[in-house]
Amino acid sequence: MRQIIAMGGGGFSMAPENLLLDEYVLRQTNTNRPKVCFVPTASGDAESYIERFYAAFQKLDCEPSHLSLFHPPTTDLESFVMEKDVIYVGGGNTKNLLALWRDWGLDSVMRRAWEKGIVMAGVSAGSICWFEEAITDSFGVTLDRLPCLGLLPGSNCPHYDGESERRPTFHRLLQDDRIAPGLAADDGVAFHFVGTELKATVSSRPDARGYRLRLSENGVLEEEIVPEYLGQLG
């Protein structure tokens, strides 16, 4: 079963005290002590980010590891990836992530891992990279459209409530016919795809929301998606 869990923000990257989304990702493997591999390419394999990953995931029932392209663990990256149960891609610069993956052939490896049934997950850059296109700040201070891997159809935008320019930029790109209809996620919201269909929307924050956006005769239509909250209310 092909699965992608695309997180708009949150998880250990943004809220190390709130690991509800990370726990949700691990549960989708249906495996005791799943092998989860963190891929921090978008951050330039930042050591502090890798350390935060281990600090969080060593608290969970799993076997954590990481894949660095600046200090590769092996010359056989495909075998390294294919033995995992979860590939968890971190945030950062999506444009640089895609360039490095393509240069190393890791984009094709990731597609084969997805087709094999390894759970593909990620936050921010690690969320939008799976779609046909996305809204990113990879180009500098302004937000713009970026073509991505195309495993999932349409477009995606993370940090929808966390960064003030995300919503108006998505609306403007739709109005200018520069981006396909798609999804936006508040921080703490994850879209769970099975195949290329959205199976579930979940959240680690009770008030966070997801959205479907498309252009209609009356302008941009934004449909709210109320996610399943993974914590306990009250």
C-alpha positions as CSV (number, residue, x, y, z in Angstrom):
1,M,0.0,0.0,0.0
2,R,1.5,3.3,-1.1
3,Q,1.3,6.0,1.7
4,I,2.4,9.6,2.0
5,I,1.8,11.7,5.1
6,A,2.3,15.4,4.3
7,M,2.6,17.7,7.4
8,G,2.1,21.4,6.9
9,G,4.1,22.0,10.1
10,G,4.6,20.5,13.5
11,G,6.0,17.2,14.6
12,F,9.3,17.2,16.4
13,S,10.6,19.9,14.0
14,M,8.4,22.6,15.4
15,A,7.0,21.2,18.6
16,P,9.3,18.7,20.3
17,E,6.9,18.5,23.3
18,N,4.0,17.4,20.9
19,L,4.9,14.2,19.0
20,L,1.3,13.3,18.1
21,L,1.9,13.5,14.4
22,D,5.2,11.6,14.6
23,E,3.4,8.8,16.6
24,Y,0.7,8.8,13.9
25,V,3.3,8.3,11.2
26,L,4.8,5.3,13.0
27,R,1.4,3.6,13.6
28,Q,0.8,3.5,9.8
29,T,3.5,0.9,9.4
30,N,1.6,-1.7,11.4
31,T,5.1,-2.8,12.5
32,N,6.6,-3.4,15.9
33,R,9.6,-1.0,16.4
34,P,9.5,0.4,12.8
35,K,12.7,1.5,11.2
36,V,12.4,5.3,10.6
37,C,14.9,7.2,8.6
38,F,15.2,11.0,8.8
39,V,16.3,12.7,5.6
40,P,17.5,16.3,6.4
41,T,18.6,17.3,2.9
42,A,16.5,20.5,2.8
43,S,18.3,21.8,5.9
44,G,21.7,21.1,4.4
45,D,21.9,18.1,6.8
46,A,22.0,20.5,9.7
47,E,23.5,18.7,12.7
48,S,21.2,20.4,15.2
49,Y,18.2,19.2,13.2
50,I,19.5,15.6,13.2
51,E,20.1,15.8,16.9
52,R,16.6,17.0,17.5
53,F,15.3,14.1,15.4
54,Y,17.1,11.5,17.6
55,A,16.2,13.2,20.8
56,A,12.5,12.9,19.8
57,F,12.4,9.5,18.2
58,Q,14.5,7.8,20.8
59,K,11.5,8.4,23.1
60,L,9.2,6.5,20.7
61,D,9.0,2.8,20.0
62,C,11.1,2.7,16.8
63,E,14.6,2.3,15.4
64,P,15.7,5.8,14.2
65,S,18.4,6.5,11.7
66,H,19.2,9.3,9.2
67,L,20.4,9.7,5.6
68,S,22.9,12.4,5.0
69,L,24.0,13.3,1.4
70,F,26.9,15.4,2.8
71,H,28.1,12.4,4.8
72,P,26.5,9.3,3.0
73,P,26.2,6.2,5.2
74,T,26.9,4.0,2.2
75,T,27.5,4.0,-1.6
76,D,24.3,2.0,-2.0
77,L,21.6,4.5,-1.1
78,E,18.8,2.5,-2.6
79,S,19.4,-0.5,-0.4
80,F,19.8,1.8,2.6
81,V,16.4,3.4,1.9
82,M,14.6,0.2,1.0
83,E,15.2,-1.5,4.3
84,K,13.3,1.2,6.2
85,D,9.6,1.3,7.2
86,V,9.3,5.1,7.2
87,I,11.2,7.8,5.3
88,Y,10.7,11.1,7.2
89,V,11.8,14.1,5.2
90,G,12.6,17.3,7.1
91,G,12.0,21.0,6.4
92,G,14.2,23.6,4.8
93,N,14.9,24.6,1.2
94,T,12.7,22.5,-1.1
95,K,14.4,23.7,-4.3
96,N,17.8,22.6,-3.0
97,L,16.4,19.3,-1.8
98,L,15.0,18.5,-5.2
99,A,18.3,19.4,-6.9
100,L,20.4,17.2,-4.6
101,W,18.0,14.3,-4.8
102,R,18.0,14.4,-8.6
103,D,21.8,14.7,-8.8
104,W,22.2,11.6,-6.5
105,G,19.3,9.7,-8.2
106,L,17.4,9.8,-4.9
107,D,14.3,11.1,-6.5
108,S,13.9,7.8,-8.3
109,V,14.8,5.8,-5.2
110,M,12.1,7.7,-3.2
111,R,9.5,6.8,-5.9
112,R,10.4,3.1,-5.7
113,A,10.3,3.2,-1.9
114,W,6.8,4.7,-2.1
115,E,5.7,2.1,-4.6
116,K,7.1,-0.7,-2.4
117,G,4.9,0.5,0.5
118,I,7.4,2.3,2.7
119,V,5.5,5.1,4.5
120,M,6.8,8.4,3.1
121,A,6.3,11.3,5.4
122,G,7.6,14.8,5.9
123,V,7.1,18.3,7.3
124,S,7.1,21.6,5.3
125,A,9.7,20.9,2.5
126,G,9.3,17.3,3.3
127,S,5.5,17.7,2.8
128,I,5.4,19.7,-0.4
129,C,8.1,17.8,-2.3
130,W,5.8,14.9,-3.1
131,F,3.2,17.0,-5.0
132,E,3.2,18.1,-8.6
133,E,3.9,21.7,-7.5
134,A,4.0,23.7,-4.3
135,I,4.3,27.1,-2.7
136,T,7.7,27.7,-1.2
137,D,10.1,30.3,0.1
138,S,13.1,28.5,-1.4
139,F,13.8,31.4,-3.8
140,G,14.5,33.9,-1.0
141,V,12.3,36.3,0.8
142,T,9.3,35.9,-1.4
143,L,6.9,33.0,-1.9
144,D,6.5,31.4,-5.3
145,R,5.5,28.2,-7.2
146,L,7.9,25.3,-7.5
147,P,7.5,22.1,-9.6
148,C,8.1,19.1,-7.4
149,L,8.3,15.3,-7.7
150,G,4.7,14.6,-8.8
151,L,3.9,11.6,-6.8
152,L,0.7,13.3,-5.7
153,P,-1.5,15.4,-7.9
154,G,-2.1,19.2,-7.7
155,S,-0.4,21.7,-5.4
156,N,0.3,22.0,-1.7
157,C,1.1,24.8,0.7
158,P,2.4,24.4,4.3
159,H,2.3,26.8,7.3
160,Y,-1.0,28.2,6.2
161,D,-1.8,29.8,9.5
162,G,1.8,30.2,10.7
163,E,3.1,32.6,8.0
164,S,1.0,35.6,7.0
165,E,1.9,35.6,3.3
166,R,1.0,32.0,2.6
167,R,-2.8,32.4,2.1
168,P,-2.6,35.6,-0.2
169,T,0.2,34.1,-2.3
170,F,-1.8,30.8,-2.9
171,H,-4.9,32.9,-3.8
172,R,-2.9,35.1,-6.2
173,L,-1.2,32.2,-7.9
174,L,-4.6,30.5,-8.5
175,Q,-6.1,33.8,-9.8
176,D,-3.2,34.3,-12.2
177,D,-3.5,30.6,-13.4
178,R,0.1,29.9,-12.3
179,I,-0.6,27.0,-10.0
180,A,-3.0,24.0,-10.0
181,P,-5.8,23.6,-7.4
182,G,-4.6,21.9,-4.3
183,L,-4.3,21.7,-0.5
184,A,-3.1,23.9,2.3
185,A,-2.3,22.9,5.8
186,D,-2.1,24.8,9.0
187,D,0.9,24.0,11.3
188,G,0.1,20.8,13.0
189,V,-2.1,19.4,10.2
190,A,-1.2,16.3,8.2
191,F,-2.8,15.0,5.0
192,H,-2.6,11.2,4.8
193,F,-2.7,9.8,1.3
194,V,-3.2,6.2,0.3
195,G,-2.2,5.9,-3.3
196,T,-3.0,9.3,-4.7
197,E,-6.3,9.7,-2.7
198,L,-6.6,11.7,0.5
199,K,-7.6,9.1,3.1
200,A,-7.5,11.2,6.3
201,T,-6.6,14.6,7.7
202,V,-5.3,14.6,11.2
203,S,-3.9,17.3,13.5
204,S,-1.8,17.7,16.6
205,R,-3.5,21.0,17.4
206,P,-7.3,21.1,18.2
207,D,-8.0,24.3,16.3
208,A,-5.8,23.7,13.2
209,R,-7.4,23.2,9.8
210,G,-6.7,22.0,6.3
211,Y,-8.1,23.5,3.1
212,R,-8.9,22.6,-0.5
213,L,-8.4,25.5,-2.9
214,R,-9.5,26.0,-6.4
215,L,-10.5,28.8,-8.8
216,S,-14.2,29.3,-9.4
217,E,-16.3,31.8,-11.4
218,N,-16.5,33.9,-8.2
219,G,-12.8,33.8,-7.4
220,V,-10.8,31.5,-5.2
221,L,-12.9,28.9,-3.4
222,E,-11.4,27.8,-0.1
223,E,-13.0,24.7,1.4
224,E,-12.2,24.0,5.0
225,I,-11.2,20.5,6.1
226,V,-11.7,19.8,9.8
227,P,-9.1,17.2,10.8
228,E,-9.3,14.5,13.3
229,Y,-7.5,15.8,16.5
230,L,-5.1,13.2,17.7
231,G,-4.9,14.4,21.3
232,Q,-7.4,14.5,24.1
233,L,-9.8,17.5,24.4
234,G,-10.6,18.8,27.9
